[in-house]
Amino acid sequence: MFRVAEALILGTMMVGQATAFAPNYNKAVLAAARVFKLLDRRPLIDGQGQSGLRLVRSRPFSRVS
């Protein structure tokens, strides 16, 4: 009988502690979804493409650190 009561008390304590983290868990899931969405998107500017304007230097850079 004592073991059953102890199991019930400890079980309810663990459930109470776990539900305290539920808002943080939901925020973490949403943040991870936003990060994966950012990583999966295609950029508007193609940095590897051959089209577009090119930088043509008419004067060399000097005193640039």
Secondary structure, 3 states (H helix, E strand, C coil): CHHHHHHHHHHHHHHHHHHHCHHHHHHHHHHHHHHHHHHHCCCCCCCCCCCCCCCCCCCCCCCCC
